[in-house]
Every structure is written in structure tokens, then in C-alpha cells.
């Protein structure tokens, strides 16, 4: 355990020095482009962790599901279609417990309905990396610290028509990984801070027919974490945060007054640069140009402005179109409700082996009683020794006003 903690600090300090360990420190050969790792890496990856149990039980798919208090993370625009006056959610996730015993994620989210067409929401995500012992280059202890990261969101969603809504979220991000520790190179570290925004849309049609059954169709799109780069030192280059696009669709079938089942699928892609293939000589050393920069053999320079990085993320992979397709993640899930009291959920998430290799099934249950709800999810990886193995999520939900807002369509009440 202690060795794992020290190893974790080495990674943290490397990140603070402006190194991209997976994408830049390892040499990528032409042969490796067809089958070896070239993961798209960013700073503050905790922003991509699904915080709640409902989506966590449905393969981490949430951009096109029915709205709830956690919608601010998946798709803020869904909040325009909530049917309660006010809601609150509290989630807790022990994280990477197969590696370290004290890493966890906590999430608090809530919304308030403003009239029948608009909703305000806020959330706080807090990611703790536990107690870590810092050591110097010769292994001497130089202090203990609890690295942590957080994100505070404010969101606004509004119906633009009977079936369509738009949403905007503003996010303040803080990442304190080193407690200002001085690096071996002599430079000092600092807290990484930046601001980002989400832009989203949501389509809801609850008046369709599937044979003799009533149905609901949802379509959702969210581009999240559009924001400034982040740095942990004064001198290191600034790194992209995980700007991400999710696009999905969902179908709900109302079998009868007691039984409903919903299906959802979504695709996701990081809108950040892919590491290029750098040229190196016969001795294995990088080749540098006249300006002291590494020579790029294939791909594009990852040190680009934010908008250029987002637009270029669709065609900058050194492996071409085939590698770009591998950067798309797929997720899907189903949710069955009995009498709006008991839910059973399942899902699957897939990521290419060369882009992170997250492949896992998810299961979960939910219960609802009056204004109170409880959700639970469990993750089952398909790859052995996966650090996400046995991940559990717990979520408490509260509705402070049971009376539905008039004239607001809702899936849960159908």
C-alpha cells in the first residue's frame, strides 16, 4: 500500500512538471499506432467520473435519460423537464479501491424550478486522493498531504419549445495535488485553477405510440468542460482539461400503469488533442528542430489554442481515421420501474483497448418512497485486474415538493 502511494505521488509530480506521461514520455512507433496504447490524456480527469448511482448502473450513460437532480453533470438542459419544484441528490463513491483504500468521490447536486419553463441548479464535486506521503529523490520523507480536487457548478436550463430545451453550466475547477511542494528542479508547485462551461440540448417527446403502448423518446447532446487550460507550476506548459462531447438517445415504453422500461445509448469523445508520433533517431533519442521542439512525424502539435484543439481533435490522430474512431466511447443501459417504487438497472461501457481499455458491465437497483429515494450501482469489468473492479456508488435523492409543476410533461409520471 505504501509503495502504491509513493508511486502515485511520482505520477502527480510528473503531471505538475507539465509532462504527459502516457502520450509524450513513451515513444510511439509506426507499428504501435495499429495496436498499442495512445491514450488521450488531460489534466483533472476526475471531471469525467460519473458521480451518481443511477447513470453508474446504466453503463455511465446519462445524456439522454429522463431528468433528475444529477442532470447537471450529464446534460444540464434536461433540468427544464423536471416535474418537481425542488430536488436534491447526495452521492458517494469509493474510487479505485483495488489500488488504494482511501480515494473517494463525493457529489452534491440540487435544482429549483423557476416557473414552468426554467430551472436553476448547482452542484459540488469533491475528489479526495487520501493521505499521501511525499518523498524526495532519495526517498526521504518531506511531508504528508491529502491531495484533493473539486468542481463547483451553476446551471440554467430553459424550455425553448414544448419538446426542446437548452442548458448552460458554468464550472469553477480547483486541483490541489502537491500542497505547494518544491520540485527537484527547484521550481515550486501551485494549485491548478480554471473555469469551464457546458453547452447542452435536450429533446423530449412523450406522446408517441409503440403499438398499443405509450412511449417517450429523448435525444440529448452535451459539450462539457469547455474552458481554459490548467497548470500546476509557473513555468510548465498548460494542459487541456477534459473537454468532452456526449450524444445519445433514449426510448421509454410504458407497458401498463405498473411497469415501464427505458433504454438508452450514447457515444462520447474527448475534444482534446491526441498525442502525435514523434520522430527519433537510431539510438532512441527524440529529434528536435531548430527551435528546440520535438519533430512530429505523424499527427499534429498538441500545444494548440483551445478552439483549435477542439476542432482539430476530429482529425489529429497519427493513425488517421481508424484511430479517431477508436477514440469514441459507447455506453448503453436499461432501466425497469415497477409501480414507480422499485427500479432495476443494467448497462455496458466500451472503450478501445488502445484508448484506455475501460470495458465493463454495470448493475444497480433503486427504491423510491414518498419524497425519498435510494440508488445503488456496482461495476463489473470485463478485463482482469482492472482498477475499477468492484466500484460501488451510493446516491440519496430527496424531492422537497411532491406536487408536480403544472403543464410540465414528465416521464416518471407516465
C-alpha positions in Angstrom: 0.0 0.0 0.0 2.8 2.4 0.9 4.6 1.6 -2.3 1.4 2.3 -4.3 1.0 5.7 -2.5 4.6 6.7 -3.3 4.1 5.7 -6.9 1.0 7.8 -7.1 3.0 10.8 -5.9 5.6 10.3 -8.6 2.7 10.5 -11.1 1.3 13.6 -9.5 4.7 15.4 -9.5 5.3 14.4 -13.1 1.9 15.9 -14.1 2.8 19.1 -12.2 6.0 19.4 -14.2 4.0 19.6 -17.3 4.7 16.0 -18.5 2.1 14.0 -20.3 3.3 10.5 -19.2 1.2 8.3 -21.4 1.3 10.5 -24.5 4.7 12.1 -24.6 7.2 10.2 -22.4 6.7 6.9 -24.2 7.9 6.7 -27.8 5.2 5.6 -30.2 6.4 3.7 -33.3 4.5 3.4 -36.6 3.7 -0.2 -35.8 2.3 0.7 -32.4 -0.3 3.0 -34.0 -2.2 0.0 -35.2 -2.4 -1.8 -31.9 -0.6 -0.1 -28.9 -1.7 2.5 -26.4 -2.0 6.1 -27.5 -4.4 7.3 -24.8 -5.8 10.8 -25.0 -4.8 12.3 -21.7 -5.8 15.6 -19.9 -5.5 17.3 -16.6 -8.2 17.0 -13.9 -9.7 13.7 -15.3 -11.9 13.5 -12.2 -14.4 15.7 -14.1 -15.2 12.7 -16.2 -16.1 10.3 -13.4 -19.9 9.7 -13.3 -20.9 10.8 -9.8 -24.3 9.2 -9.3 -25.6 5.6 -9.0 -28.4 5.8 -11.5 -26.2 6.5 -14.5 -23.5 4.4 -12.9 -25.8 1.4 -13.1 -26.7 2.1 -16.8 -23.2 1.9 -18.2 -22.4 5.6 -17.3 -24.9 6.7 -19.9 -26.9 9.8 -18.8 -27.0 12.4 -21.6 -30.5 11.3 -22.9 -32.1 9.7 -19.8 -35.1 11.3 -18.0 -34.1 14.3 -15.8 -33.2 14.1 -12.1 -31.1 16.1 -9.6 -27.9 14.7 -11.1 -28.7 16.0 -14.6 -26.3 19.0 -14.2 -23.4 16.6 -14.7 -24.7 14.6 -17.7 -26.8 17.2 -19.5 -28.0 20.4 -17.8 -30.7 21.1 -20.4 -32.6 18.0 -19.1 -33.5 20.0 -15.9 -36.0 22.1 -17.9 -38.2 19.0 -17.9 -38.1 18.1 -14.2 -41.6 17.9 -12.7 -40.8 18.7 -9.1 -40.4 22.1 -7.6 -37.1 21.3 -5.9 -34.7 18.3 -5.7 -31.5 17.3 -4.0 -29.1 14.4 -4.5 -26.1 13.3 -2.5 -23.7 10.6 -3.9 -20.6 8.8 -2.6 -18.2 6.6 -4.5 -15.2 4.8 -3.1 -12.8 5.0 -6.0 -10.0 2.6 -7.2 -10.3 0.5 -4.1 -8.4 -2.3 -5.7 -5.4 0.0 -5.7 -5.7 2.3 -2.7 -8.1 2.2 0.2 -8.8 5.9 0.8 -9.6 7.5 -2.5 -13.3 8.7 -2.8 -15.6 10.9 -4.7 -18.5 12.9 -3.1 -21.1 14.7 -5.1 -23.9 17.1 -4.0 -26.4 18.5 -6.5 -29.7 20.3 -6.4 -32.2 22.2 -8.5 -35.0 24.7 -8.2 -37.8 25.0 -10.7 -38.4 28.7 -11.7 -41.9 28.7 -13.2 -42.9 26.0 -15.6 -40.2 26.6 -18.3 -36.9 27.2 -16.4 -34.7 25.6 -13.8 -31.7 26.7 -11.8 -29.3 24.2 -10.4 -26.0 23.9 -8.6 -23.6 21.1 -7.7 -20.3 20.4 -5.9 -18.0 17.5 -6.8 -15.1 16.7 -4.4 -12.4 14.2 -5.2 -10.0 13.1 -2.4 -6.9 11.1 -3.1 -6.4 10.2 0.5 -3.3 10.5 2.7 -0.1 10.5 0.7 3.5 10.7 1.9 5.8 12.9 -0.1 9.4 11.8 -0.6 12.4 13.5 -2.2 14.6 12.0 -4.9 16.4 9.7 -2.5 13.3 8.5 -0.7 13.4 10.7 2.4 10.0 11.8 3.7 9.4 15.5 3.3 5.8 15.7 4.4 2.2 14.3 4.4 -0.7 15.8 2.5 -4.2 15.0 1.3 -4.4 15.9 -2.4 -7.9 16.8 -3.5 -9.8 18.3 -6.4 -13.2 20.0 -6.6 -15.6 21.5 -9.1 -18.5 23.9 -8.3 -21.2 24.3 -10.9 -24.1 26.7 -11.5 -26.5 25.8 -14.3 -29.6 27.2 -16.0 -32.0 25.2 -18.2 -35.0 26.5 -20.2 -37.6 25.0 -22.4 -37.4 26.6 -25.9 -40.5 24.8 -27.2 -42.8 22.1 -26.0 -40.3 19.4 -26.8 -36.9 21.0 -26.8 -34.7 22.7 -24.1 -31.3 24.3 -23.9 -28.9 24.4 -20.9 -25.8 26.2 -19.8 -23.5 25.3 -16.9 -20.6 27.4 -15.5 -17.9 25.4 -13.6 -15.1 26.5 -11.3 -12.3 23.9 -11.0 -9.7 23.6 -8.3 -6.9 21.0 -8.2 -4.6 20.9 -5.2 -2.3 17.9 -5.7 1.0 18.9 -4.1 0.4 21.4 -1.3 2.9 23.8 -2.9 5.8 21.3 -2.7 9.1 22.3 -4.3 10.2 20.1 -7.2 13.6 18.6 -7.6 14.3 21.0 -10.4 13.9 23.9 -8.0 10.5 25.2 -9.1 7.5 25.4 -6.8 4.1 23.9 -7.5 0.7 25.6 -7.1 -3.0 24.9 -7.0 -4.3 24.4 -10.6 -7.4 26.5 -11.2 -9.6 27.2 -14.2 -13.2 28.0 -15.3 -15.2 26.0 -17.8 -18.7 25.8 -19.3 -21.2 23.2 -20.6 -23.5 23.8 -23.6 -26.3 21.3 -24.0 -29.6 20.5 -25.7 -32.4 18.0 -25.0 -35.4 16.8 -27.0 -38.3 15.1 -25.2 -41.5 13.7 -26.9 -43.8 11.9 -24.5 -46.7 11.5 -26.9 -45.5 8.7 -29.2 -47.1 5.3 -29.6 -45.4 1.9 -29.8 -48.1 -0.4 -31.0 -50.7 -0.1 -28.3 -48.3 1.2 -25.7 -47.4 4.8 -24.8 -43.8 5.8 -25.3 -41.3 8.6 -24.7 -38.4 9.5 -26.9 -35.4 11.5 -25.7 -32.3 12.9 -27.5 -29.5 14.7 -25.7 -26.3 16.5 -26.6 -23.8 18.0 -24.1 -20.4 19.5 -24.8 -18.8 19.8 -21.3 -15.8 21.4 -19.8 -15.1 24.0 -22.5 -12.6 26.0 -20.6 -9.1 27.3 -20.0 -6.0 25.1 -19.8 -4.6 24.3 -16.4 -1.0 24.3 -14.9 0.5 23.3 -11.6 3.7 25.4 -11.9 4.6 28.8 -13.1 6.9 27.6 -15.9 5.3 24.3 -17.2 3.1 24.3 -20.3 -0.6 24.4 -19.6 -2.6 21.2 -20.2 -6.1 20.8 -21.6 -8.9 19.8 -19.3 -11.3 17.0 -20.5 -13.5 18.9 -23.0 -16.0 16.2 -23.9 -18.9 15.6 -26.2 -21.8 13.2 -25.4 -24.6 12.4 -27.9 -27.3 9.9 -27.1 -30.9 8.8 -27.4 -33.4 7.0 -25.2 -36.7 5.2 -25.6 -39.2 4.6 -22.7 -42.1 2.1 -23.1 -45.0 2.4 -20.7 -46.3 -1.2 -20.6 -49.1 -0.5 -18.1 -49.8 1.5 -15.0 -47.3 -0.6 -13.0 -44.5 -1.4 -15.4 -42.2 0.8 -17.5 -38.8 0.0 -19.2 -36.4 2.5 -20.7 -33.4 2.0 -23.0 -30.6 4.5 -23.7 -27.5 4.6 -25.8 -24.8 7.3 -26.2 -21.4 8.0 -27.7 -18.7 10.2 -26.2 -15.5 11.7 -27.4 -12.8 13.9 -25.9 -12.4 17.1 -27.9 -8.7 17.4 -26.9 -5.6 16.8 -28.9 -4.2 13.3 -29.5 -0.5 12.8 -28.9 1.4 12.8 -32.2 4.1 10.4 -33.3 7.4 12.0 -32.6 10.5 11.3 -34.7 13.5 9.8 -33.0 16.9 8.6 -34.2 18.5 5.1 -34.2 19.6 5.5 -30.6 16.1 6.1 -29.4 16.5 9.8 -28.7 14.0 12.3 -29.9 14.9 14.5 -32.9 14.5 18.2 -32.2 14.0 21.1 -34.7 15.9 24.4 -34.7 13.5 25.9 -32.1 14.2 23.0 -29.6 10.8 21.3 -30.2 10.3 17.6 -30.9 9.9 16.8 -34.5 6.5 15.4 -35.3 6.5 12.5 -37.7 2.7 12.0 -37.8 -0.2 13.9 -36.3 -0.4 17.4 -35.1 1.2 19.6 -32.4 -0.8 19.1 -29.2 0.2 22.5 -27.9 -2.6 24.4 -29.6 -5.2 27.0 -28.5 -8.4 25.7 -27.0 -10.7 26.2 -30.1 -8.1 24.8 -32.4 -7.6 21.8 -30.1 -11.3 21.1 -30.0 -11.9 21.3 -33.8 -8.6 19.5 -34.6 -9.5 16.6 -32.2 -11.5 15.0 -35.1 -8.6 14.6 -37.4 -5.3 14.9 -35.4 -4.7 11.2 -34.5 -1.4 10.0 -36.0 -3.1 6.7 -37.0 -5.7 8.6 -39.2 -9.4 7.9 -39.3 -9.2 4.4 -37.8 -7.6 5.8 -34.7 -10.1 8.6 -34.5 -12.9 6.1 -34.4 -11.3 4.3 -31.6 -11.5 7.5 -29.5 -15.3 7.2 -29.5 -16.7 5.5 -26.4 -20.0 3.7 -26.4 -22.4 3.3 -23.5 -25.8 1.8 -23.1 -28.3 0.8 -20.4 -31.8 -0.1 -19.4 -34.0 0.8 -16.5 -37.1 -1.0 -15.4 -39.5 0.5 -12.9 -42.3 -1.3 -11.0 -45.1 0.9 -9.8 -42.6 3.8 -9.6 -41.3 2.3 -6.4 -38.6 -0.2 -7.4 -36.0 0.1 -10.2 -33.7 -2.5 -11.7 -30.9 -1.2 -14.0 -28.1 -2.6 -16.1 -25.6 -1.3 -18.7 -22.4 -1.6 -20.5 -19.5 0.8 -21.3 -16.9 0.2 -24.0 -13.6 2.0 -24.8 -11.0 0.8 -27.3 -8.1 -1.1 -25.8 -5.6 1.4 -27.2 -7.5 4.4 -25.8 -7.9 3.4 -22.1 -9.5 0.0 -22.3 -12.4 0.7 -20.0 -14.8 -2.1 -20.7 -17.3 -3.0 -18.0 -20.9 -4.1 -17.2 -22.9 -2.3 -14.6 -25.8 -3.3 -12.4 -28.0 -1.4 -9.9 -31.2 -1.0 -8.0 -33.2 1.9 -6.9 -36.1 2.4 -4.4 -38.4 5.3 -4.0 -40.7 6.1 -1.2 -42.6 9.4 -1.0 -40.1 12.2 -1.2 -37.1 9.9 -0.6 -35.1 7.7 -3.0 -32.0 5.5 -2.7 -29.9 4.2 -5.6 -27.1 1.7 -5.7 -24.8 0.6 -8.5 -22.0 -2.0 -9.0 -19.3 -2.2 -11.7 -18.1 -5.4 -13.2 -15.0 -5.0 -15.6 -14.5 -7.5 -18.4 -10.7 -7.1 -18.2 -8.9 -8.8 -15.3 -7.1 -6.7 -12.7 -8.9 -3.6 -13.8 -8.5 -0.8 -11.2 -12.2 0.0 -11.5 -13.2 -3.5 -10.3 -15.8 -3.7 -7.6 -16.6 0.0 -7.8 -19.7 0.9 -5.8 -21.8 4.1 -5.9 -24.5 5.2 -3.4 -27.0 8.0 -4.0 -29.7 9.6 -1.8 -32.4 11.6 -3.5 -34.9 14.0 -2.0 -37.9 15.8 -3.5 -38.9 18.6 -1.3 -42.2 19.3 -3.1 -44.2 16.3 -4.2 -46.7 18.3 -6.2 -45.8 18.3 -9.9 -45.4 21.7 -11.6 -48.4 22.3 -13.8 -48.1 21.9 -17.6 -44.7 20.3 -17.4 -44.5 16.9 -19.1 -42.7 14.2 -17.2 -41.6 10.6 -17.9 -41.8 9.5 -14.3 -45.4 10.3 -14.0 -46.4 8.4 -17.2 
